[in-house]
Amino acid sequence: MTDRTAEAFWIIGPGTGEVRPCPLPSAEDGTVTVRTRYTGISRGTESLVFMGRVPPSQYATMRAPFQEGAFPAPVKYGYSAVGEVIKGPAELIGQHVFSLYPHQTVFTIPAEAAVPVPAGVPSARAILAANMETAVNALWDAPPRVGDRIAVVGAGVVGCLVGYLAGHVPGADVVLVDIDETRREVAERLGIGFAVPADAHGEADLVYHASATEAGLATALSLAGFEAEIIELSWFGEAQPTLPLGEAFHSRRLSLRASQVGAISPARRSRRTHRDRLALALRLLRDDRLDVLLTGESRFHDLPQTMAGLADGPPGVLCHRIIYP
């Protein structure tokens, strides 16, 4: 690697990846060059991409901001990078910034795409910003109210962050619901309740679903109270889940609605930009308790093996952090 080249992780086929050298564009006015310190793996989405399970109908929608290549492969994909500015405007040199960039050792991007990591947020934790942004958008789409009974089904990173944010609403009773009993400790650390599906109480005022499983979505529907709203945060890829929309779905007048981070919620779209939302997500990461969501780390050059291992769905993994040389 030279000052004009970098190394990047590419998916070259279903379940197969490699680290490749890549040229760096020349630094120009209005750009910054960033030396990567950490990236995060968004396990659910990136596993689907790694395994080649993006439906052709979603190729355009699922493009990451700085993706190269095309689905299914070869493709350079990812959107959670934190690094140090080494070239660019004088006021940014030496700052640590977050960018929606794939896994790459050094990269050059427009300066407006690099959001400074605020004081009080360790760079190693700032990789959670993309997931926190998804959680922020979910609460903009369906704001919890004072005293609400709230169920969050699926204790992955996004579900945990949704529960964490909802738990700050005065009087709210927030329960994280998951089949993995080990997530109880995570919920306790975040200051919210926990239940396995069989023990979860119904009559929720608001349900967020983030398990990306058919059974989880059925659980979300079963926990919703009369005229409650279920917000779907999962992306199922090629899967076509079967839903129990018979039974009491109509008599309880339930609403099922999607939330997706690609567009800012209509409730804030006229007054917030994507950069505003991402900057907010970074500020919300000041709480040391959120480190409970960082469950593993490995080296950049081990990414081909790391991604293959994570795609197999090992238990206990939340956000996996990649460390750069």
C-alpha angles and dihedrals in degrees: 000000000000133000088274098046138056139180124249138183114243130187104224100178141344107314094355131104140163141190111247134184114245134185120249118227116239114271109250136178109293095027135100130206114218129198105212119235100172141000128190127220114228091213101199100046097032092050090055090049092045092052093047094246100135107123112238089236088063100046093106096039094050097051110126116228095256099024119146125200123019139270133302092020160017090027138148105216138171140098113204115083131150123186149139123274108239099169131028140063113003093241091059100045109117094012121127113234138183121228136175090240131138125247105296134136097229130006141176120219140158109287092238089061091061111081115195116242104240125236112274095034114101112223089234089061096041090080086080090069096096091053092043088052089056090051092049091052091050092055090047088053093049112014115203115230133220110286096008123157103230129186122193111194114202121039099214119124095281094045092048092050092048089051091046093053094043089050090067092065109104112257094000116148104212122185125185110212122202140143090231107088091197089072088072090080090051091051092049090051090053092049098247136110128263136206138166111236095260091056099041116115120230131216092080117170091214132016126193116195119204107148097100089219132114091229091051093053090049088052090050091054092048093053096052118104128219111311091355125150127239115202114204113213099161125103112212098189109202094349119110106204121207113231129204095234091151119066109057099338094108099034089054090048093226124183122215115193136171125234119194128175096220090085126039113246112269087238090069105017096105094051107032132059125208088256091053090053093048092048089052091050090054093050090052090060095074093102113101090210089074090072086082086078092062102085106163147002140200140173125278095240090055092059096109090059094036094054092047090052094048092048088061088066104240113195122255098027119134116154114359114204125212118211120209129214 
